[in-house]
Amino acid sequence: MSRAYEMSVTIASYDPTRIEKIKAAAGEEWSFLDWYDCGEDLTASAEGRLCGGESEEEFTERLTVAIWKANCAHCEVTVNATYLESLPYETHCLDETAYERLIGQQQTEENQDAYGSGR
């Protein structure tokens, strides 16, 4: 079974001379494409699927190890995992009272403008 996620990663305190190797290693673990170098931090995010029962924690370990190896040293790796299949949401539906409030008044004003005020 696979589950849809958006994963974002922030990498800090890395060796700037290894930045391309870090991006490549992270890209092998998740489909990160667009990277942002925010001065001291390197960030990316992408949607994908965790498969084979892999947990968010296991993914974090797999990604972090790949980044550490590419960096040839410890660096700070933060992963934010958003489970896309069960996001909170709100449903909105407007009724006829809202129609009258939003459209009815506009139509009355437009009719008055188009045909005059009846004087």
MARMAR-517408 format. One record per residue (C-alpha): residue number from 1; x, y, z; residue in three letters. Coordinates in Angstrom, 1 decimal. Each point is the difference from the previous one (the first is absolute). Layout:
BEGIN
<seq->NUM c1->X c2->Y c3->Z type->ALA>
...
//
This chain:
BEGIN
<seq->1 c1->0.0 c2->0.0 c3->0.0 type->MET>
<seq->2 c1->1.3 c2->3.5 c3->-0.8 type->SER>
<seq->3 c1->-1.0 c2->3.3 c3->1.6 type->ARG>
<seq->4 c1->0.3 c2->3.4 c3->-1.6 type->ALA>
<seq->5 c1->2.1 c2->2.6 c3->1.8 type->TYR>
<seq->6 c1->1.6 c2->3.4 c3->-0.5 type->GLU>
<seq->7 c1->3.5 c2->-0.1 c3->1.5 type->MET>
<seq->8 c1->1.9 c2->3.2 c3->0.6 type->SER>
<seq->9 c1->3.6 c2->-0.1 c3->1.1 type->VAL>
<seq->10 c1->2.2 c2->2.8 c3->1.5 type->THR>
<seq->11 c1->3.7 c2->-0.6 c3->0.3 type->ILE>
<seq->12 c1->2.2 c2->2.2 c3->2.1 type->ALA>
<seq->13 c1->3.7 c2->0.1 c3->1.1 type->SER>
<seq->14 c1->1.0 c2->-1.9 c3->-3.2 type->TYR>
<seq->15 c1->3.3 c2->0.3 c3->-1.9 type->ASP>
<seq->16 c1->-0.8 c2->2.4 c3->-2.8 type->PRO>
<seq->17 c1->2.6 c2->-1.6 c3->-2.3 type->THR>
<seq->18 c1->-2.2 c2->-3.2 c3->0.1 type->ARG>
<seq->19 c1->-3.3 c2->1.7 c3->-0.8 type->ILE>
<seq->20 c1->-0.4 c2->-1.8 c3->-3.4 type->GLU>
<seq->21 c1->0.8 c2->-3.4 c3->1.5 type->LYS>
<seq->22 c1->-2.5 c2->0.7 c3->2.8 type->ILE>
<seq->23 c1->-2.8 c2->0.9 c3->-2.5 type->LYS>
<seq->24 c1->0.8 c2->-3.0 c3->-2.1 type->ALA>
<seq->25 c1->-0.1 c2->-2.4 c3->3.0 type->ALA>
<seq->26 c1->-3.2 c2->1.4 c3->1.3 type->ALA>
<seq->27 c1->-1.5 c2->-0.2 c3->-3.5 type->GLY>
<seq->28 c1->0.7 c2->-3.7 c3->-0.1 type->GLU>
<seq->29 c1->-2.1 c2->-0.5 c3->3.1 type->GLU>
<seq->30 c1->-2.9 c2->2.3 c3->-0.9 type->TRP>
<seq->31 c1->-0.9 c2->1.9 c3->-3.2 type->SER>
<seq->32 c1->1.3 c2->3.4 c3->1.2 type->PHE>
<seq->33 c1->0.5 c2->2.2 c3->-3.0 type->LEU>
<seq->34 c1->-0.2 c2->3.6 c3->1.0 type->ASP>
<seq->35 c1->2.6 c2->1.0 c3->2.5 type->TRP>
<seq->36 c1->0.2 c2->3.3 c3->1.8 type->TYR>
<seq->37 c1->3.2 c2->1.3 c3->1.5 type->ASP>
<seq->38 c1->-1.1 c2->2.3 c3->2.8 type->CYS>
<seq->39 c1->3.5 c2->1.1 c3->1.1 type->GLY>
<seq->40 c1->0.7 c2->-2.4 c3->2.8 type->GLU>
<seq->41 c1->-2.8 c2->-2.5 c3->-0.8 type->ASP>
<seq->42 c1->-0.7 c2->-2.1 c3->-3.0 type->LEU>
<seq->43 c1->-3.6 c2->-1.0 c3->-0.5 type->THR>
<seq->44 c1->-2.2 c2->-2.0 c3->-2.4 type->ALA>
<seq->45 c1->-3.4 c2->-1.7 c3->-0.1 type->SER>
<seq->46 c1->-1.8 c2->-2.4 c3->-2.2 type->ALA>
<seq->47 c1->-2.9 c2->-2.4 c3->-0.1 type->GLU>
<seq->48 c1->0.4 c2->-3.7 c3->-0.2 type->GLY>
<seq->49 c1->-1.0 c2->-3.3 c3->1.6 type->ARG>
<seq->50 c1->1.4 c2->-2.0 c3->2.9 type->LEU>
<seq->51 c1->-0.3 c2->-3.7 c3->-0.9 type->CYS>
<seq->52 c1->0.4 c2->-3.4 c3->1.6 type->GLY>
<seq->53 c1->-1.2 c2->1.2 c3->3.4 type->GLY>
<seq->54 c1->2.9 c2->2.4 c3->0.4 type->GLU>
<seq->55 c1->-0.7 c2->2.4 c3->2.8 type->SER>
<seq->56 c1->0.7 c2->3.8 c3->0.0 type->GLU>
<seq->57 c1->2.7 c2->-0.7 c3->2.6 type->GLU>
<seq->58 c1->1.6 c2->-2.7 c3->-2.2 type->GLU>
<seq->59 c1->-0.1 c2->2.4 c3->-2.9 type->PHE>
<seq->60 c1->1.7 c2->2.7 c3->2.0 type->THR>
<seq->61 c1->2.8 c2->-2.4 c3->1.0 type->GLU>
<seq->62 c1->0.5 c2->-1.1 c3->-3.6 type->ARG>
<seq->63 c1->0.1 c2->3.5 c3->-1.3 type->LEU>
<seq->64 c1->2.2 c2->1.4 c3->2.8 type->THR>
<seq->65 c1->2.5 c2->-2.8 c3->-0.4 type->VAL>
<seq->66 c1->0.3 c2->0.7 c3->-3.7 type->ALA>
<seq->67 c1->0.5 c2->3.7 c3->0.6 type->ILE>
<seq->68 c1->2.6 c2->-0.6 c3->2.8 type->TRP>
<seq->69 c1->1.9 c2->-2.3 c3->-2.3 type->LYS>
<seq->70 c1->-0.1 c2->2.5 c3->-2.9 type->ALA>
<seq->71 c1->1.2 c2->2.7 c3->2.5 type->ASN>
<seq->72 c1->2.7 c2->-2.2 c3->1.4 type->CYS>
<seq->73 c1->-1.0 c2->1.2 c3->3.5 type->ALA>
<seq->74 c1->-2.9 c2->0.7 c3->2.2 type->HIS>
<seq->75 c1->-2.3 c2->2.9 c3->-0.9 type->CYS>
<seq->76 c1->-3.4 c2->0.9 c3->1.2 type->GLU>
<seq->77 c1->-2.8 c2->-1.6 c3->-2.0 type->VAL>
<seq->78 c1->-3.6 c2->0.9 c3->0.7 type->THR>
<seq->79 c1->-2.8 c2->-1.9 c3->-1.8 type->VAL>
<seq->80 c1->-3.6 c2->1.2 c3->0.0 type->ASN>
<seq->81 c1->-2.4 c2->-2.8 c3->-1.1 type->ALA>
<seq->82 c1->-3.6 c2->0.9 c3->-1.0 type->THR>
<seq->83 c1->-2.3 c2->-2.9 c3->-0.5 type->TYR>
<seq->84 c1->-2.1 c2->1.0 c3->-3.1 type->LEU>
<seq->85 c1->-2.7 c2->-2.6 c3->0.2 type->GLU>
<seq->86 c1->-1.6 c2->1.3 c3->3.2 type->SER>
<seq->87 c1->0.5 c2->3.7 c3->0.2 type->LEU>
<seq->88 c1->-2.4 c2->2.1 c3->2.0 type->PRO>
<seq->89 c1->-2.4 c2->1.9 c3->-2.1 type->TYR>
<seq->90 c1->-3.1 c2->2.1 c3->0.2 type->GLU>
<seq->91 c1->-3.1 c2->-0.2 c3->-2.2 type->THR>
<seq->92 c1->-1.8 c2->3.2 c3->-0.9 type->HIS>
<seq->93 c1->-3.4 c2->0.3 c3->-1.8 type->CYS>
<seq->94 c1->-2.0 c2->3.1 c3->-0.3 type->LEU>
<seq->95 c1->-3.8 c2->0.0 c3->0.2 type->ASP>
<seq->96 c1->-2.8 c2->2.1 c3->-1.6 type->GLU>
<seq->97 c1->0.3 c2->2.6 c3->2.7 type->THR>
<seq->98 c1->3.6 c2->0.5 c3->-0.9 type->ALA>
<seq->99 c1->-1.0 c2->0.2 c3->-3.7 type->TYR>
<seq->100 c1->-2.5 c2->2.8 c3->0.8 type->GLU>
<seq->101 c1->2.6 c2->1.7 c3->2.1 type->ARG>
<seq->102 c1->2.8 c2->-0.3 c3->-2.6 type->LEU>
<seq->103 c1->-1.7 c2->0.0 c3->-3.3 type->ILE>
<seq->104 c1->-3.5 c2->1.3 c3->0.6 type->GLY>
<seq->105 c1->1.1 c2->3.4 c3->1.2 type->GLN>
<seq->106 c1->2.5 c2->0.3 c3->-2.9 type->GLN>
<seq->107 c1->-2.7 c2->-0.8 c3->-2.5 type->GLN>
<seq->108 c1->-2.3 c2->2.6 c3->1.5 type->THR>
<seq->109 c1->2.7 c2->2.6 c3->-0.2 type->GLU>
<seq->110 c1->1.0 c2->-1.0 c3->-3.6 type->GLU>
<seq->111 c1->-3.7 c2->0.2 c3->-1.1 type->ASN>
<seq->112 c1->-0.3 c2->3.5 c3->1.6 type->GLN>
<seq->113 c1->3.2 c2->1.1 c3->-1.8 type->ASP>
<seq->114 c1->-1.1 c2->-1.5 c3->-3.4 type->ALA>
<seq->115 c1->-3.6 c2->1.2 c3->0.1 type->TYR>
<seq->116 c1->0.2 c2->3.1 c3->2.2 type->GLY>
<seq->117 c1->-1.6 c2->0.4 c3->3.3 type->SER>
<seq->118 c1->-3.5 c2->0.2 c3->-1.5 type->GLY>
<seq->119 c1->-0.4 c2->3.7 c3->0.3 type->ARG>
//
